[in-house]
Amino acid sequence: MSDTRLTEVASFIDHLVHERRLSRHTALAYRRDIDSLLALYPAQSLDQFDADLIRSAIARLHSRGLAPRSLARALSAWRALFDWRCRNQPELPNPCAGLRPPKRGRALPKALSPDHAAALFAGEGESLLELRDLALAELLYSAGLRLAELCQLDVEAGGHMLRDGEVSVLGKGGKRRTVPVGSKARAALALWLDRRDKLADAGETALFVSERGTRLSARSVQARLARWAQVSGIGVHVHPHVLRHSFATHVLQSSGDLRAVQEMLGHASIATTQIYTALDFQHLARVYDQAHPRARRKSGS
């Protein structure tokens, strides 16, 4: 690296530490990202960098496996360096102006496999608390409810579910929706409602109550679901959103009806629901790899 580039970069790092008051740890992170750029073009002076060269640097680092988050951090460091140079020399253009890193891939929600879901609900509630836990877990999975929607349910809603086979909940944005409730969930709910009064305080309206007899909190639901999954032996951490994701994924795999899944989940936009099509494709790809004679690898390969 030329002495001129070294001097300029050193001056910029000094500016970060003494003028912007960044920690030395942060300044060193800037230095590493800037060094990664300069290492790609060892013969280039800082004046010779333009937008095309910066785009090429991003592409080269991306091809080496650098994640979008790391690329975004690197581009931010490069932009800061050239901004600093522009303040000292206003006639210089910033080659990073207007450039954006590759978009981060959206994390796919985790869903239980059908086998894990079957194993999770294979046990029967023996104690009063376990009857309650099984009922709320079945309901989360059967109707795809959000945690807050489950916790706000009153005992009157339980009666409607048993009678009508559906539940009405108030979702995000104050929007009310009605969702079908399956027979397994209704059966578990009936067992819980038959014994709920042994736990609930007089006058308590909540469908699911704690040992103290009051409305069950969201944190308690999370803890009890995790315990239920552990006891079931499936080896997978289960929280309420996992059951909601599993509901959406399994219904989509069986029906292929994205609009229906959107309605049942209460998504305002179908774009939100479309993430489950990626999960569905992953499932189909695995089936293909296992079943198609031209996809299976030969033994020993």
N, C-alpha and C positions, 0 to 999 in steps of 0.2 A: 504494500500500500504506500502511495507517495507521501512525502513529508507534508505536502500541502493539505491533503485530505485528512491525515492524522491530526494536524494542527487545528483544522476547522472543527472536526468532530470533538476533539478534546475541549475546545472553547465552548461548544454547544453543551456538552455534559457539565462543564463548569457553570454555565448559565442555569441549567436545571437545578443544580445543587444550591448555588449561592443566591440566585435571583428568584427562581420559582419556589425555592425551599422544598424541593422534592427530596425524599430520602435517598441515601446512596444505593440502597437496594433497588429502588425504582429507576434511578439514573443508570445503574448497571444493566437493567432490563432494556432500557432505551438503547444503550450502547451495543448490546448483543444483536438487537434487531437491525440497527444501522450497519453493523459489521457484516451481517448476513447479506445485505443489499450490496455493499461494496465488494464483498468477496465474489459476487457473481460477475462483476465488471471491474476487474483490477486495474485496467488501463484507463478507465473513464474518470475525468475530473468531475467535481460536483456540478460545475457549470454545464457539463455535457449531458446531464440527465434530462430527459424529456418524458412526456406522458407515455409514449410508446415503449420506452425503455422500462418504465415503472410497471406497465402492464405486463411486459415480458417477464419481469422479475417475479411478479405475483404468479404468473402461469408456471414458471420454472419451480418455484417453491411449492406450489400446489401439486405439481407432478411428482415431487419428492415425498409427498404424503403429509405436508403441513396442513393441519386442520383449518377450516374457515375461521375459527375463533383466533387461532395463532396468526393467521394471515391478516385479520382485522387489526390485531395488536401491532404487527409489524408495520402495516401501512400507516397507522396512527403515529408511530415513532418516526417514520420517514417524512410524513407530512409536517410534523413538529420541527424537524431539522430544517426543512426547506422554508417553512414559515419564518423561522429564526433568521435564516440567511436573507430572506426577502425584506425583513424589517431593517436589516443593516444595509442592504443594497436593493432599494425599491424597484430598480429597473429589471431585476431578475424575476422570471416567471417561476411559479411553484409547479413542478411537474406532477405533483400529487393532487392538484386541485380538481375536484369533481370526480375523482376515481373512487370506486367502492370495491370492497373485497367480495369474493364469492359468498352467496347467501348461505347461512348456516342451515343444515338439514334439520327439519323439524323432528324432534324426538317422537318416536311412535309410542303410543300408550301400551303398557304391558297388559296382557290378557292371559287368563288361565287357559290351558288346553281343556278340551271337553273331558278328558280323563281326569285331570286334576279337579275340575268342577264336580264331577261325579263323586270323586273320593272325598271332597270337602263336605258334601252333604250326605255321605253314606251313613254317618253316625246318627244316633238318636239322642235327643236331650233327656238326661236322667233327672237332674236337679231342676229346680224352678228357674234358676238363672240360665241354665243350658237350654231349657225350652224357649226362653226369651231370645237367647243368642241365635239359636237355630232359626227362629221365626224372622228375626231382623235380617239375618244373612240371606235367607231364602227370598225375602222381599226385595233386598237390594239387587240380587241377581235376576230375579224374575221380572222386575219392572224397570231396572236400570236407573234407580233413583240416585240422586245426589245425597251426600251425607246430611246436609242441612234439611233437605226435603224429608228424609226419613225421621230426623229428630223432631220435626215440627208436627208430625202426625198425631192426631188425637184418637182416643178410643172409638169415637164415632166413625172414623174412617175405617177402622178395623171391621166394624159391622157392615159397612158398605162393601168392603172387599169380599167378605164371605157371602153376602147376598147377591151382589152384582158382578163379581169377578173382575173388578177394576178399582183403581185408586185415583183420586184427584189430588194433585199437589200444586203448590204455589212455587214456581221456579224462579230463575233469574229474571230480573226486570219486572217482577210482579206478574208474570204471565202464568196463568193456570192451564194445566194440561191434564188429560185423563189417560191413564196407561192400563192395559190389561194386566191382570195378576194370574199367574199360572196355578194349576191345581196343587202342585207340591207346596208352593208358598202358602196357599189358602189352608191346606191341611196343617202345616206347621203353625200358622197364625191361629187356627181354631184351638189347638192344644194350649197355646200361650194364653189366649183370651179366657179359656176355661179356668185358668188358675191365676190370672193377673191380679185379681182382687186380694189375693193373699199377700201381695207385695205392695200394692199401691196405697198411698194415703187416701183417706176419705176426701172426696172432692177433687182428686187429681185427675185431670182430663187426658194426660199424655198416654199414647198407645204403649210406648215402651218406657218402663220406669226402672230406677236404680234400686239397690238394696235399701236405700233410705226411703223409698216410696215416692220419690219425686222424678220429674222428667229426666230421662237418661241423656247425659251430655254427649257431645260429639267426640270428645276425647275418650270417654268410656266406651263408646261404640268401637272406636279404633282399637283400643286395647283388648276388648273382648273378641273382636274378629281375629286379631293376631293370635290370641290364645287358642281360639277354636281351630285355626289352621295348623297350629303347632301340634295340638292333640290329634288332629286328623292324620298327621304324619305325611303330608304331601311334600314337605320340604320346600315350600314356597311361602314367602311373606305375603300375607293377604291384608289389604286395607280396603275401605269402602269403594274407592275409585277403581280398584282392580276389578271388583264385581260389576261395576257399571261398564267398564271397558269390555269385560267378558260377555256381558249381556249383548252389547252392541255388535261385537265381533261374531258371536255365535248366531245371532239372528240374521246378520248380513250373509254369513256363510250359507245358511240354510235357505234364505229367501231371495237374496240378491236385490232386495227392495230398499234402495238407499233413502228414498223419500219417507218410507214408513219408519225406518230407523231414526231419521231426523226428527219426525214428529214425536216418537216415543221418548227420545232423549231430551227434547225441548230445545234443540239448537235453533237459534234465530237464522243462521245461514247454513246452507247445505255444504259450504266449503269446510265448515268445522267437522261435519260428519264424514266428509270424503277421506279423512285420514284413515278411517277403518277399511277403506278399499285397499289401502297399502297393506294392512294387516291380513286382509283376505287373500291378497295376491301372494303374500309370503307363505300362507298356508297352502295355497294351490301349488306354489313352486316346490314346496317340500314334498307334497303328494306326487307331483310329476317326477321329481328326482328319484323317489323311491319306487315308483310304479312303471314308468316308461322304459321299455327294454333298451331304447337307444340313449337313455339318460344315465342308467346305472353303470357304475364303474366296474370294470372287470376285476376279479379278485387278483390281488398281487400287484395291481397297478398303483 
